[in-house]
Structures are given as structure tokens and as C-alpha cells.
């Protein structure tokens, strides 16, 4: 999961640059999942054709929904929001993923919440603090701190008079889009765990996700992106972003996340999201000379504090389960 977050950090930086250079979101999503499909498809056929079991129609429908949530809805809203904000804001807001996933897991009875126990109260309080910190980060800026570097190492400024600069309204709009995308992503983690229980084939699941995502995103691209120049691929940062995201993110990290969900559950995977904010914030501070606000600092501290409250509660859950098993054996 640490490797996954490092990979996502690189993707966020590249995507922000490519979006500023005019890359189409829908075309990008389509191309990257076509690349991943051609990587994962043959591997799934060779390695899992004798072990994956029968693929029922109900499982196929669930995987179609999985692609819609985790790719079509999540990524379309996320990259649209990223265009209005910054990579640092987007990754900082990703800290709400553990709380959202935990809430969904409780509602679906995949996680137990005992208010009378200390660990139950810690998980509930941590969830509230995490969400509250995300709202503070989004809605309040406050004092602006000095940047770490005076000039950015990477200049991504685009002089386009037809494209207005983003103000406070765009900041809030972008943050709202990103938060909504994370609701879809948390739902993706929960549904992925449920599908794996009945169809334990990691490569096949992700191959089908990429296939359905390609179909769904191609429809959106044909509807919303009619400029033929947006479909052309040249040797530039847009092509580098597509290749990186297709091979590393859609192929490698999708598989790694599926493996971790099958081994440790969706909440465990979601708990590593805060690492992404640290990775991207450090890189952006040096590469883009981004400056932090007081609201960002306070919101970030609350988010991390809430996260570790939830982590502590989950660790006590594990110890409690082990003690119960020991008592039954005795």
C-alpha cells in the first residue's frame, strides 16, 4: 500500500501538468484503461483461466457497476475537480477516504462499532474529526505561509486568455467534485471486497474493470469531447501521463489494491490514503512552489489525528478478536 500511494503521488503531479497543458479528461481515462486492459487481459487468460471459476451474469453486472464507480464516476469527477484546484488540495482531501469507507463498512455490517467500548468510541470520534478536518481544509484558507522555494522547479503556467483564472468559487467547486469522487471510490473498495468473495480472480476482475471502464469512458468521450485534436497523441507530457497512468496506476496499482483488499479488507486499504497527501505536498512545495494556508495546516492535522484514532480502534479490534479465539481454544 505504501508503493501504491507513491505511484498515485506521481500520477497526481503528472495529471495536473497534463490538464494544464490541455489534456482531455475523458480521452485520458479511455486511453489509460485501454492500455491496462491489453496488459492485464492476456495475463488473466494465461494465469487464471483454470482457477477463476465460472463468471456468472450477476458477477458481471457487479463488475460493470464496479467500473462505473471506481473509474467512470470517480475519475471523471476527480480530474474535473483537480482542474479547479491543485494536486496538494486533491491529495489532502483524500484523507476522508478512510472515514467514508469505514462508515460504509459499518452500514453494510462489514465492520462492527461498539459505542460502549473505548475502541468503538475511538473509531467514531476519529471518523468525525477526519471529516471535520477535510471540511476546514476545503472551506477555510486563513493565513498564507511563505513558500519553501521562491521559484518553481517545474513551470506549468499556461498563458491562455480564453481560460479564466480560478477564484474562491472554483476552489470550493473543485473540492466538492473531488469529495464526491471519493464517495464513489470508497464504494468501489467496499464492492470490490464483496465481489472477490464470490469471484476470487484478481487479474480477471481488474481486466474486466478496465474493459467496462473503456466502454463507459468512450461513450462519455464521444459525447463531451468532439474536438478531434484532443484524440491525437504526440510525444509530450500528455502521452507520458497516459502511459504512466495506464501501466502503473490502472494495471499495477489496481491489482495491488485488489490483493490488499482480499487479504486485509477495504478499510485497511483506505487507511493508507493520508500518505498520498504527504508525498504530493512535499513534491509540490519544491516543484511548483505551492504555499500552504493556515486552514490547510489545521485541517491536515485534524485529518491525520482522526485517522490515527480510527487506526487505534481497529488495532484494538484485532487484539480483541485474538483474545476471543484464545479463550475459545482454552
PyMOL commands that set and color helices and strands:
alter all, ss='L'
color gray80, all
select helices_A, chain A and resi 2-20+25-48+57-84+87-107+118-139+168-198+202-224+228-231+237-264+266-270+274-287+294-329
alter helices_A, ss='H'
color red, helices_A
deselect
rebuild
show_as cartoon
